[in-house]
Amino acid sequence: MNYRPDIDGLRTIAVLPVVLYHAGVSGFTGGFVGVDIFFVISGFLITTIIHGEIAEGRFSVIRFYERRARRILPALFAVILVSLVVGWFLLTPADYDHMGRSILSALLFVSNMWFWQNSGGYFDGATDYLPMLHTWSLAVEEQFYIFFPLLLMLLHRIGRRLVLPAIVVLVMGSLVLAIWAT
């Protein structure tokens, strides 16, 4: 896929409300909207790349996961290392233990589920003291990357004409589920 400056512009627009929300700028209470936009952009890019590679017969799951690991893991390991060192000095033993559990969930890419079960929710005031909370979005993204390429490969194998209708059904089902859950 060729470089798309328009997509970089959309990424910038998506990141701005997140940064402004976390900086406490009044009027920017919906940083999560930026995360949602970023997810849509990422899903579009990955789907386009994978679909094209499958159609050309050159897609490799191993190579795809290896590229993801090279892109994500160095930054994740750096954040974990810094959090462990700083947390050692700033957190109580109970909070440090809690952070260790959240780090394990981040390494397994299930921190979205872990924080959902072990905190008062993303907007709970107590979450200001959860250093790994931001990894929830990484977990969601990586869960998508783990399963979606496999689904696209399966749909291509069944029949290329089913790819778009199946994705539309999944998107609509996801939207209905999200509305129902809220």
Buried (B, 14 or more C-beta within 10 A) or exposed (E): EEEBEEBEEBBEEBBBBBEBBEEEEEEBEEBBBBBEBBBEBBBEBBBEBBBEBBEEEEBEEEEBBEEBEEEBEEEBEEBBEEBBEEBEEEBEEEBBEBBBEBBBBBBEBBBBBBBEEEBEEBEEEEEEEBBBBBBBBBBBBBBBBEEBBEBBBEBBEEEEEBBEEBBEEEEEEEEEEEEEEE
